[in-house]
Amino acid sequence: MKKIIAAAVAAAFVAPAFAADVTLSGDVEYKYISAEDGASFDSGDQDVTVTASEELANGWVVTASLELDGAEDSLNSDSSLSINMGMATVTIGDANDIAQRMVDEKSDKAEHGGRSGEAALHADASIDHTLSLTASPAEGLMVAVSKSTSVDDADATVIDTTSYALQYSMMGATFGYSSTEVEGFDENVTGMHFGYATGPISLGYESFSNVGNVADDDGTNLGLAYSYGAGNLYVETGETKDASAGTDVKTTAMGVSYAIGNLNTYLEQNTVKESASADDDQTIVGVEYKF
């Protein structure tokens, strides 16, 4: 009897065997930025993500993700749960993207500067939870729709965001279209996205209308990268127009990256030109480790 009790107690402290595959990943990044108004150190990505994935008895694949984002004085937690049913995937959480973000950033080639597609998303930047559906009805075709909610900090009202996206890929080229509607704004952000890769060369171009859900505030961005093996040579340039103020902002980033294993370093020159102010030139040196 004593042996049976001892075995039961020992078994209680043995970690159970899970069917799910659990992985741990993340990255840490730091940058030194030298500008005309002084120099400073800054932190970039500081993330730790735990992912668990399991194939169910009916063939569906369920994946749960918990992401910890490190900030300067806080730690933010995001999570998501997705179910892949073959041709379609349903995802819910606050760590997953709206439909527009699933097809943008084709032109995002710069390590730090530049003006990627992410700078031209909807006016409401703080998404609390998103329910999205993605499907692949044909080879190379992806269709996505998402519904999101967020809270307006000014009056604590709930804002709904609806986003749609289409993407088609063939022979190294990718074409995309997206639209995002935010409750309380008359204009939708719409985007045209194009990417192409062949050998060591990749490029992307994007055009956005009604940036920030504001009528006639438009933006474009172009990025080009060449992989020389250990890293990339890249250039990214974009422009965003403020129709009501009659001003525009042009951003150009040129740089080179070099990686040893998962340790990546880069040197970049980033220039921001605004119609009503002097140019802002930045020299950026960065180091990032991914695991």
Number of C-alpha atoms within 10 A of each C-alpha: 6 7 8 9 10 10 11 11 11 10 11 9 8 8 7 8 6 9 11 15 11 14 11 13 12 16 17 17 18 17 19 17 18 16 15 10 9 8 13 11 12 12 16 16 16 19 19 18 17 15 18 17 18 17 15 12 7 7 11 14 16 19 19 19 20 19 20 17 17 17 13 8 5 7 11 10 14 16 18 20 20 20 20 18 14 11 11 15 18 17 22 21 21 22 20 21 19 26 27 28 17 20 26 28 24 24 29 27 28 28 22 20 24 28 29 25 26 12 13 26 21 25 17 18 9 13 19 15 20 23 22 23 20 21 18 16 11 10 9 12 16 20 21 23 21 22 19 22 20 18 15 12 9 6 7 9 10 13 16 17 20 21 23 24 25 22 21 18 16 11 9 11 15 19 19 23 21 24 21 26 20 21 14 10 14 11 19 23 25 24 26 20 23 23 22 19 16 10 8 11 15 20 22 24 25 24 22 24 23 24 25 22 24 19 17 15 22 23 24 22 27 26 27 24 24 18 16 12 9 11 17 22 19 23 26 27 26 23 20 23 21 17 14 10 8 10 13 17 18 20 22 22 25 23 23 19 21 18 16 10 9 11 15 17 20 21 19 23 21 24 19 21 16 16 12 10 9 9 15 14 18 21 19 22 20 21 19 19 18 16 10
